């Protein structure tokens, strides 16, 4: 099915109730509107793609919607311009490119003009941690003595970069990474609305590969659609389109270490680097797999593991592998993996470093078995 509008835009939330995976933030602002306790300055902090700018726009639209309802109508001129980022009175600034002191001083002058179309002006600063020291000082003066009917929202991935003086004048809300299961349900809903043909497991791959970012999850879906055209989105096409490594290879690598089979390890490593996979993707995947094994060894209970966002199929596979390896061996493998990372930073051949990693893991496993037999 042809999709003319990017899915990230088409399915961008326009109400607080539509925001995914941020219940605390949604409740806080819902109550702020309900009890008329909106503050004049906020810091929205969290990883990229988790909804900071979207929430900022929703807040601005809710207060300035011409229908004056509980939620923005999304249809009036104010709502449309705010959600399109084109409103003259809801100022959006990218601090990475417009974060100089002169930009902030010029903005300060504009804010003293009375709003014409909106009830309240908003200043939404994306990547606010990128403000220059002089600009941050100038913005502090604005926030400290705000013009009438003006609110500030600073969106950032690095809240620790702000001075305490800015923190003290703002209310800070932290945005969490969204669980892959929530992203998966959202992708499934979008796919059904778009009448796409898909394999459930393909959407799970897209959701997991989003790394907690709803936006990245939707972009992954868009990438898969672009790759398959009008064909069904299968597991294979999802992996090919997103460059994802088959999780089975991580299990095979660890199994090769457990059984002291260098051939099995080398085959797994060779397959991981096939088709030009980036070394960082391989390292992150192996590290995550080892971390999951540690988690399974610590819990050993299916119900406990379900709380950590594993599927039942994954729990069975991890429990089986964890029953054949000791925790100190996994820790040893993690330490050896750090040496691989160190070598990659010096531009050494990643696949050869991983082969060395596998051999050292096998030697360590053999030593462990010898000690146990004695």
N, C-alpha and C positions, 0 to 999 in steps of 0.2 A: 504493500500500500504506500502510495506517495505521501510524504510528509513535507509540507511546504514551510511550516513554521518550526524552528528548532524546538525540540522537546523541552529543553531547559527553560525556554521562554514560555512556551504554551502551558506548561504545568508548574510554573512558579507560583507559590501560594500568594493569595491576595486577602487572606483572612488569618488571624492568629490561630484559629481552630484548624487551619490546613497545614500549619507548620509541623514538620515531622521530627520526632526525637528530641524535642526541647520542652518537656512539660513544665519545668520550673520557670523558664523564661516566659512561656505562654501564660501561665497562671499569674505571674507577677504583673505583667502588663494588662491582662484582662481585669485584674482587681484595681490596678491604677486608674483605668478608665471608669470602672464601675463606681469607685469611691472618690473620683476626681482628685487623685493624689499624684498625678504625673510630675516628675522632677524636671528641672530645666536642663539637666546634663546627664548623659549616660555613657558608659564605656561598655561596648558589646565585644567580648573577648572569646576567641576560640579558633580552631583550625579553619583553613579555607574551605569553602563549600558547605558550611554547616548552617547557613541561613542568616548571618548577621545583617548584611545589607538588605535582604528581603524583609526581615523583621523591622528594620529601620523604616523602610518604605511603607510597610503596613501601618506602623504607628503614626507616621505622618499623614497617611491617607485616612485613617480612622478619625483623626482630629479635624481633618479639613474636608471630608466628604460633604458634598452639597446636600445629601439626603439626611445627614446627621443621625444615622442609625447606629445600631450596636456594632456593626461591621461596615467597612467601606463597601459602597455599592459596586465599585469597579467600572461604572458606566458613565458617571458624570465627568465633566471636563477636568476637574481637579484630580479625580482618581486616575483617569487615563494618563494625564501628564505626569503624575507622580510615579506611577508604575512603569512608565516608559523612560523615566529619568529625564524628562524634558521640562519639568515645572520650573518657572523662573523664581518662585518663592520657596521651593524646597531645593536648596542648593546641595548638590553632590560634588564632592571634591575628592580626587585621587591624590593623596598626599605624596605618592611616589613620583608624580610628575608635576603636581601643583602645590608642593609642600614648602615653598619658600616663604620667608617673612613678608615679602611684598605682596604675595597672594593673600595672606591672612589679613594684612592691614587693609588691603582693598576690600576684602570681604567685610571687615569690621565696619567700614563706612556704609556699605550697602544695607547692613542690617538695621540701620536707624531709619530707613525708609519704611513707611507704613505698608503692610501687605494690602494688596488690592483684591486678589481673588481668594486668598486663603485666610483663615482665622489666625493661624500661627505659622510663623516661618520656622523652617528646620534647616540646620546645617548638618549634613551627613558627611563625615570625613572617613573615607576608606583608606586602609593601610595607614592609619593615623600615627603609628610608631615611626613612619618615615618622615614625619615633619622635622625640618632642621631645628637645631637648638633655639635659634632666633624666632622661628615660626611657632615653636611650642610655647615660648615665652609670650609671644603675642596672642596666641590662642588662650593662654591662661587668663590674660586680662579680660578677654571676651567672656569666658566662662565665669569668671569671678564676679563681673558686673554685667550681666547679660541685658541687652536691650529688651524692652517690653515685648511680650508675645514672640519670643524666640527660644527654641530648644536646640541643644547640641547632642549629636550622637557620634561618638568616636568608635569606629569599627577597627579591630586590630587582631592580629595573630600573636602579638608580643606585648601584652599589657604591662609586663615588667619593665618595658622601655620608658614608660611614662614616669615623670617626676612625682613624688608623693603629693606635691601641691595640686597636681591635676587630679590624682586619685581622690584626694580629700574633698574635692568639689563635685565629683561625679558619683553616681550610683553604678556599680559594676555588676554586670550579669555575665556569667560564663556559659558558653555554648559547648555542649558535649559532642564528642564523636558519636555518630548515630550507628546503632548496631546493624550488622549486615542483614539480620532477619527483618528489621523494619524497612530497610532500603529495598530488600527483596519483595516485600508485600507491596511497596509503592510501585516498583517496576512492573509487578504482575498486574496491578490496577491499570497502569498506563498502557501496557501491552494489550489488555482486554479492551480498553476504550478505543485503541487504535486498530483493533481487530487484527492483531499480528498472530502469525503462526509460530509457536515457540515451544522449546523443550524447557520444562521447569528447571532442570539442572543448569541450563544455559543462563537463565536469569540469576540463579544462585552464584554462578561464576562472576557475572557482572556486578552483583551486589557486594560480594566479598572483595573483589578487586577495586572497589570504590574506596576502601580504607577509611570508612566512617564518614565519607562526604556524599550527601544526597545528590549534589550537583554532578559529581563525578560518576555516580551510579547512573544517572539519567544520560550523561554523555556516553557512558559505556554502551547503554542500550542504543543510542543514536548511531554509534560506531558499528555495532553489530547489524543494525538495519541497513546502513550504507553498504556494508560488506556483502550481505546475502541478497539484497534487492527484494524481490517479492517471494523468495524462497523461505523455507522454515528456518528459524534460528535454532541450530542444533548445538550440542556440547562442543563438537569439533569446530564448527564455524565460530563459536564464541571464543574458544582458545586461540584460534588463528587470528581473528580480528583484534583481540585485545593483547595478544602476545603473552598469554598466561601459560604457565607451565603446569602440566598434568600433575596433580597432587600425588598420584601413584608413584611418580619418580622419587619423591621424597621418602616415601615408605620403602621403596626398593633400595635407596641409598643406605638408609639406616639398617635395613635387613641385611644388606651386604656386609656392613660392619659387624653386626651381631653374629653372622655366620662366618666371619673372617674370609669373605669372598671378594678379593680385589677385582675380579672380572665383573661381578655384578655391580660393584660400586662404579667402576670405570664406564660401564655401559649406561648407567643412570646419569652420570655426569655428562657424558658425551651427548645424550639425548636432551638434557637440560639446555646445553649450549647450542643445540641444533637450531638452524634458521636465525642465527645471530642474536640470540637472547642476551640482554644486557647483564653484566656480572652482578649489578646491584639487585636485580630481580631475583637472580639465583640465590645470592647470599641471604636476602630478606626471606625468601621462601624456606630455605633450609633452617634458618634461625627460628622462624615462626613454628616450623614443624617440631624442632627440638623443644621449644618452649611449651608447645601443646603436650608433648610427652611428659614433661616435668609436671604440668598441671594435672594430667591424668594420674600420674603416680602419687601426687599429693592427695587427690580426691578419692579415686578408686570407686566412686559411687555414681551410678548413672544419673540419679536425680540431681546430685550436686553439679555434675558436668553440664546438664541441660541449662543451668543458670548462666553458664559461660558461653552461650550462643553456639554450641555445637549441635549439629543435626544428629539424629539417632544412628544413622549410618556411620558418621564420622566417629562417634563414641565407640562403636563396636570395633572399628579398625584401630583406633588409638589404644583402646584397652588391650587388644590382642598383642600389639607390638610392645606396649609398655610392660606386659607380663614377661617379656623376654630380655629386658635390658634394665640395668640398675641406674639409679639416679646419679651416682658419682661418675658413671660412664657418659651420661648425657652432658653433665657439667664439663667433663673433659673435652667432649666434642665441641661444646660452645666456646671453650677457651682456644681450641685449635682453629675454630672458625674465625676468631678475632685475628689470628695470624694471617689468614687468607685476606681479610679486609685490609690489613696493614700492607700486604704485598700488592694488592690491587691499586692502592693509593700511589705506589711507586711504578705503576704501569707494567707490572709483570704479567705474564700470560695467565688469565683467570682459570682456564681449564686445567693447565698444568698445576697451578696452585691447589685446585680442588682435588686433583689426583694425589698430590702430596698429602693433603688433608685426609683423604680416605685411607691412605697407607698408614699414616700415623695413628688414626683412629683404630684401625685393625690391629696394629702392634699393641696399642694400649688395651684393646679388648682381649688379646691373647695373654697378656700379662695378668689381667684380671682373672681370666679362666685358670691360669696356672696357680695363682694364689689360692683360688677357691678349692682347687683339687688337692692342694697341699694342706 
